[in-house]
Amino acid sequence: MQTELRLRIISGIVLAIAVLAATWFGGFAFRVLAAGIGVLIYYEWSTITRLADSDFRGNAFGWLAVALVAALVLFDFDELALPALLAATVIGIAYALVARSSRWLPGGIVYSGLTVISLAAIRGDTAHGFAAMLFIFAVVWATDILAYFIGRAIGGPKLAPSISPGKTWSGAIGGAVSAVVAGTLVHMAFFSLNGLWVPAIALVLSIFSQIGDLFESFIKRRFGVKDSSRLIPGHGGVMDRVDGLVFACFAAFLIALGDAIMKGTVNTPAGVFLFGP
């Protein structure tokens, strides 16, 4: 076995164990994971987009904003995290316009901060949150793995050749179908299946997962970068590993938030809205 492949397998196993352990324990352990992922994503985002070199003051504000959101989530002030992110985003946009700075600054704040908030909100401290995170993991991993193998086996028209030449429509469709099956099976391991809501949400999250993958590919191609960083041996960076998961969590969180706002029950955990029996 080649050294690079061995390193990739070992680091992948270690990461999977760490993530699943934090998901199992929930609470502070998972909030640490969510906050850490968000902070590392902003580090990679600011490096890829060269914010650190082009705009020191703007990048310093971005770090402050993401650190604040991460701290609020970490110490269980979730109700303040989203307003803080919205305020920081508005300030970032205003700063970018007035100072004629990079538009990537507010984008990085939103991408990183919403990652922290959505992950923590979905997992929460309930059994529903645990089931919800496993559901999302199953959807994202099935999408990623099966899209690769089905795409290679069938081939056909390219999905987005200017962004990611290796992806095909056959892979995208195969990954989505696989995600629906995997997500439905995980849900059925916890709750009875009533209606088409679970397969439908699995399909939506699979589509967003693939959009997230393409989004990161677009950013890296835009700045001529192969990997988001070298933080994970054999895998590249954190963004390389969680791009699909991040967008799937964005979609799940926003769906749950919209449902909560319409029903006037914003204090109910996101996992209950999405995956409650």
LODO-555539 format. One line per field, with one value per residue: x, y, z of N, C-alpha, C in turn. Coordinates in steps of 0.2 Angstrom, whole numbers. Atoms other than C-alpha are relative to their C-alpha. Example, Ala and Ser with C-alpha at 12.3 -4.5 7.8 and 13.67 -1.06 7.14 Angstrom:
residues 2
n_u = 4:-4
n_v = -6:-6
n_w = 0:-1
ca_u = 62:68
ca_v = -22:-5
ca_w = 39:36
c_u = 4:-4
c_v = 6:5
c_w = 0:3
END
This chain:
residues 277
n_u = 4:-4:0:5:6:1:1:7:5:-1:3:7:3:0:5:7:1:0:7:6:0:3:7:3:0:3:-2:-6:-5:2:-1:-7:-1:3:-4:-6:1:2:-6:-4:2:-1:-7:-1:3:-4:-6:2:2:-5:2:-5:-5:3:4:-2:6:6:-1:0:7:3:-2:4:7:0:-2:6:6:-3:0:6:2:-3:2:7:4:2:5:-4:-4:3:0:-7:-2:4:-2:-7:1:2:-6:-5:2:-1:-7:-2:2:-3:-7:-2:-4:2:7:-1:0:6:1:-3:4:6:-1:-3:4:6:-2:0:7:4:-2:2:8:3:-1:3:-2:6:-1:2:-6:-5:3:0:-7:-2:4:-3:-7:1:2:-6:-5:2:-1:-7:-3:3:0:-7:0:5:-2:-6:3:5:-2:6:0:-3:5:-2:-7:-4:-2:-3:0:1:7:5:7:1:-2:5:7:-1:-1:6:4:-3:1:7:0:-4:3:6:-2:-2:6:4:-4:2:7:4:0:7:0:-6:-4:-7:-3:0:-5:-6:-2:-2:-7:-4:-1:-4:-6:-3:-1:-6:-6:-1:-2:-7:-4:-1:-5:-7:-2:0:-6:-5:-2:2:3:1:-6:-3:1:2:-5:3:7:1:2:7:5:0:3:7:3:7:3:2:6:6:2:4:7:4:1:4:7:3:1:6:6:1:2:7:4:-1:-3:-7:-5:-1:-6:1:0:7:4:-2:0:4:5
n_v = -6:-6:-4:-5:4:2:-6:-2:5:0:-7:1:4:-4:-6:3:2:-7:-3:4:0:-7:0:4:-3:-6:-5:-4:3:-2:-7:-1:2:-5:-6:1:0:-6:-4:3:-2:-7:-1:2:-5:-6:2:1:-7:-5:-6:-2:-4:-6:-4:2:-2:4:7:0:0:7:4:-2:2:7:2:-2:4:7:0:0:7:4:-1:1:-6:1:-5:-6:2:-2:-8:-2:1:-5:-6:1:0:-7:-4:2:-2:-7:-1:1:-5:-6:1:3:6:7:2:7:-1:2:7:4:-1:4:7:3:-1:4:6:1:-1:5:7:1:0:6:5:-2:4:5:6:-2:-4:6:4:-4:0:6:0:-4:4:5:-3:-4:5:4:-4:-1:6:4:-5:1:7:0:-4:3:6:-1:-5:-4:-7:-3:-4:-7:1:-5:0:6:4:7:2:1:1:7:0:-4:3:6:-2:-3:6:3:-4:1:7:0:-4:4:6:-2:-3:6:3:-4:-2:3:-5:-3:-5:-1:-6:2:0:-6:-4:3:-2:-7:0:2:-5:-5:3:0:-7:-2:3:-4:-7:0:1:-7:-5:2:-1:-7:-2:5:4:7:2:-6:-1:6:2:7:4:4:-2:-8:-4:1:-2:5:6:-2:-5:2:1:-7:-2:4:-2:-7:1:2:-5:-6:3:0:-6:-3:3:-2:-6:0:3:-4:5:0:3:7:2:1:7:2:-2:4:8:2:5
n_w = 0:1:-6:0:-1:-7:-5:1:-4:-7:-2:1:-5:-6:1:-1:-7:-3:2:-3:-7:-3:2:-5:-7:1:-5:0:5:7:1:2:7:4:-1:3:7:2:-1:5:6:1:1:7:5:0:4:7:3:-1:-4:-4:4:3:-5:-7:-5:1:-2:-8:-2:2:-5:-6:1:0:-7:-4:1:-2:-7:-2:1:-5:-7:-1:1:7:2:2:5:6:0:1:6:4:-1:3:7:2:-1:5:7:0:0:7:5:-1:1:7:-2:3:-2:-3:-8:-2:2:-4:-7:1:1:-6:-6:0:-1:-8:-3:2:-3:-7:0:2:-5:-6:-5:-1:4:6:3:2:6:5:2:4:6:4:2:5:6:3:1:6:6:2:2:5:6:3:3:5:5:3:4:6:4:3:0:-6:-4:0:2:-2:-7:-3:6:-1:-3:5:-1:-3:-6:-4:-1:-4:-6:-4:-1:-6:-6:-2:-3:-6:-5:-2:-5:-6:-4:-2:-6:-6:0:5:6:1:6:5:-3:-1:7:3:-3:2:6:-1:-3:5:5:-3:-1:6:2:-4:4:6:-2:-2:6:3:-3:1:7:1:-2:3:-6:1:-7:-4:-5:-1:-7:-1:4:5:2:2:-5:-3:5:4:-2:-2:5:1:-6:-2:4:-2:-6:1:2:-6:-5:3:0:-6:-2:4:-3:-7:0:2:-6:-6:-5:2:-5:1:4:7:1:-1:5:6:0:-5:2
ca_u = 0:7:12:0:-15:-11:-10:-26:-35:-28:-32:-49:-53:-47:-58:-73:-71:-68:-84:-95:-89:-93:-110:-114:-109:-117:-118:-101:-91:-101:-101:-82:-82:-94:-84:-68:-74:-81:-64:-54:-65:-63:-44:-44:-56:-46:-30:-38:-45:-30:-39:-25:-13:-25:-35:-27:-41:-55:-48:-45:-64:-68:-58:-67:-84:-81:-73:-88:-101:-90:-89:-107:-111:-98:-104:-122:-128:-136:-150:-137:-127:-138:-141:-122:-119:-132:-125:-107:-112:-120:-105:-94:-104:-104:-85:-82:-92:-85:-67:-68:-62:-64:-82:-75:-74:-93:-94:-82:-91:-107:-100:-90:-102:-117:-107:-105:-123:-131:-121:-124:-143:-146:-137:-143:-144:-159:-160:-169:-153:-142:-154:-154:-135:-133:-147:-137:-120:-128:-136:-119:-108:-119:-120:-101:-96:-109:-109:-90:-92:-108:-101:-85:-95:-108:-100:-110:-113:-103:-112:-102:-86:-80:-80:-77:-73:-74:-92:-106:-125:-125:-115:-126:-142:-135:-128:-145:-154:-142:-144:-163:-160:-147:-156:-172:-164:-156:-172:-181:-168:-175:-193:-207:-208:-224:-226:-213:-206:-190:-186:-190:-179:-165:-166:-165:-150:-142:-144:-137:-123:-118:-120:-108:-95:-97:-96:-79:-73:-77:-68:-52:-53:-56:-40:-30:-29:-29:-33:-40:-25:-14:-22:-28:-14:-19:-35:-31:-40:-56:-66:-61:-69:-85:-90:-105:-109:-109:-122:-133:-133:-137:-152:-158:-156:-164:-179:-181:-179:-192:-204:-201:-204:-221:-226:-220:-210:-192:-185:-188:-172:-170:-168:-186:-193:-184:-184:-196:-208
ca_v = 0:17:29:42:30:23:40:45:29:31:50:46:33:44:59:48:41:59:65:51:51:70:67:53:63:79:94:103:90:93:111:111:101:113:128:121:117:134:143:131:135:153:151:141:153:168:159:154:171:180:191:190:198:210:217:215:225:217:200:204:209:192:183:193:189:171:169:178:167:151:157:160:143:135:142:138:156:149:162:176:167:170:189:191:183:194:209:204:201:218:226:216:220:239:238:230:243:258:252:244:228:210:204:187:195:194:178:170:177:169:153:150:157:148:132:133:138:125:110:114:118:102:91:100:90:78:61:68:79:63:54:70:71:53:55:70:60:46:57:67:51:41:56:58:40:33:49:45:26:28:42:33:17:25:41:52:71:82:91:107:105:122:120:102:92:75:76:69:69:50:52:66:57:41:49:58:41:33:47:45:26:29:43:33:18:28:37:20:14:27:31:24:31:41:48:55:69:59:54:71:80:67:72:90:88:78:91:104:93:92:111:113:102:112:129:124:118:135:145:134:135:154:156:142:131:112:109:121:118:104:102:84:72:64:73:92:104:105:113:99:86:96:106:95:92:111:115:101:107:125:118:108:122:135:123:120:138:143:130:136:154:150:140:153:139:145:137:120:110:109:90:89:99:89:71:70:55
ca_w = 0:-5:9:4:3:20:28:20:27:44:45:38:51:65:59:58:75:82:73:78:96:98:89:101:117:110:122:125:115:99:102:102:86:78:84:79:61:59:65:53:39:41:42:25:17:22:15:-1:-5:1:13:25:12:4:19:36:45:36:39:58:59:50:63:77:70:68:85:93:85:89:107:109:102:113:129:125:120:104:104:102:89:74:78:80:64:55:62:58:40:38:45:34:18:23:26:9:0:9:9:-8:0:-5:-6:0:18:21:12:23:39:33:27:43:56:49:49:68:71:60:66:84:81:72:85:100:116:112:105:90:87:87:74:64:63:58:45:38:38:29:16:13:14:2:-10:-10:-11:-23:-35:-37:-41:-51:-61:-65:-70:-81:-86:-98:-99:-87:-73:-72:-83:-80:-62:-58:-74:-66:-60:-71:-72:-69:-54:-47:-50:-43:-28:-24:-26:-14:-2:-2:2:15:24:24:32:45:50:50:63:75:70:60:42:39:21:9:21:25:7:1:14:10:-8:-4:7:-6:-19:-7:-3:-21:-23:-8:-17:-33:-23:-15:-32:-39:-26:-27:-46:-45:-35:-43:-27:-27:-8:4:16:22:39:37:31:15:13:11:21:32:18:7:18:24:9:6:24:27:13:19:36:30:21:36:48:37:34:52:56:43:50:68:63:55:70:82:91:88:104:98:93:74:75:82:68:54:61:75:75
c_u = 4:-1:-6:-7:-1:-1:-7:-5:0:-3:-8:-4:0:-5:-7:-1:-1:-7:-5:0:-3:-7:-4:-1:-5:2:6:4:-2:0:7:1:-3:4:7:0:-1:7:5:-2:2:8:2:-3:4:7:-1:-1:5:-2:5:6:-3:-3:1:-6:-6:0:0:-7:-3:1:-4:-7:-1:1:-6:-6:2:-1:-7:-3:3:-2:-8:-5:-3:-5:3:4:-2:0:7:2:-3:3:8:0:-2:6:5:-1:1:8:3:-2:4:8:2:4:-3:-7:0:0:-7:-2:3:-3:-6:1:3:-4:-6:1:-1:-7:-4:2:-2:-8:-3:1:-3:2:-6:2:-2:6:5:-2:1:7:2:-4:4:7:-2:-2:7:5:-2:0:7:3:-3:0:7:0:-5:2:6:-2:-4:3:-5:2:3:-5:2:7:4:2:3:-1:-2:-7:-5:-7:-2:2:-4:-6:1:2:-6:-4:3:-1:-7:0:3:-3:-6:1:2:-6:-4:3:-2:-8:-3:0:-7:0:6:4:7:3:1:6:7:2:2:7:5:2:4:7:5:1:6:6:2:2:7:4:1:4:7:2:1:7:6:3:-2:-4:-1:5:3:-1:-1:5:-4:-6:0:-2:-7:-6:-1:-5:-7:-4:-7:-4:-3:-6:-6:-2:-3:-7:-4:-1:-5:-8:-3:-1:-6:-7:-2:-3:-8:-4:0:3:8:5:0:6:-2:-1:-7:-4:1:-1:-3:-5:-7
c_v = 6:4:5:-3:-2:6:3:-5:1:7:0:-3:4:6:-3:-2:6:3:-4:0:7:0:-5:3:6:5:4:-3:1:7:2:-2:5:7:0:-1:7:5:-3:2:7:1:-2:5:6:-1:0:6:5:6:2:4:6:5:-2:2:-3:-7:-1:0:-7:-5:1:-3:-7:-3:2:-5:-7:0:0:-7:-5:0:0:6:0:6:7:-1:3:8:3:-1:5:7:1:0:6:4:-2:2:8:2:-1:5:7:0:-3:-6:-6:-2:-7:1:-2:-7:-5:0:-5:-7:-4:0:-5:-8:-2:0:-6:-7:0:0:-7:-6:1:-5:-6:-6:1:3:-5:-3:5:1:-6:0:5:-3:-5:3:3:-6:-4:4:0:-6:-3:5:-2:-7:0:4:-3:-6:2:6:5:8:3:5:7:0:6:1:-6:-5:-7:-2:-1:0:-6:0:4:-3:-6:1:3:-6:-4:3:-1:-7:0:4:-3:-5:2:3:-6:-4:3:1:-4:5:1:5:1:5:-2:-1:6:5:-3:2:7:1:-2:5:6:-2:1:8:3:-2:5:7:0:-1:7:5:-2:1:8:3:-4:-4:-7:-2:7:1:-7:-2:-7:-4:-5:2:8:3:-2:1:-6:-6:2:4:-2:0:7:3:-4:2:7:-1:-3:5:5:-3:0:7:3:-3:3:7:0:-3:4:-4:0:-3:-7:-2:-1:-7:-2:2:-5:-7:-3:-5:3
c_w = 0:7:1:1:7:5:-1:3:7:3:0:6:7:0:1:7:5:-1:3:7:3:-2:5:7:0:5:-2:-5:-7:-1:-2:-7:-5:0:-4:-8:-3:0:-6:-7:-2:-2:-7:-5:-1:-4:-7:-4:1:4:5:-3:-2:4:7:5:-1:2:8:2:-2:6:7:0:1:7:5:-1:3:8:3:-1:5:7:1:0:-7:-2:-2:-6:-7:-1:-1:-7:-5:0:-3:-8:-3:1:-5:-7:0:-1:-7:-5:1:-1:-6:1:-4:2:3:8:3:-1:5:7:0:0:7:6:-1:0:7:2:-2:2:7:1:-2:5:7:6:1:-5:-7:-4:-2:-6:-6:-3:-4:-6:-5:-2:-5:-7:-4:-2:-6:-6:-3:-3:-7:-7:-3:-4:-6:-6:-4:-4:-6:-4:-3:0:7:3:0:-2:1:7:3:-6:1:2:-7:2:3:7:5:2:5:7:4:1:6:6:3:4:7:6:3:5:7:4:2:6:6:1:-6:-6:-2:-6:-3:3:0:-7:-3:3:-2:-7:0:2:-4:-5:3:1:-6:-2:4:-3:-5:2:2:-6:-4:3:-1:-8:-1:2:-1:6:-1:6:4:5:0:7:1:-5:-5:-3:-2:6:3:-5:-5:2:2:-4:-1:6:2:-3:2:6:0:-2:6:5:-2:-1:7:3:-3:3:7:0:-2:5:6:6:-1:5:0:-4:-7:-1:1:-6:-6:1:6:-2:-1
END
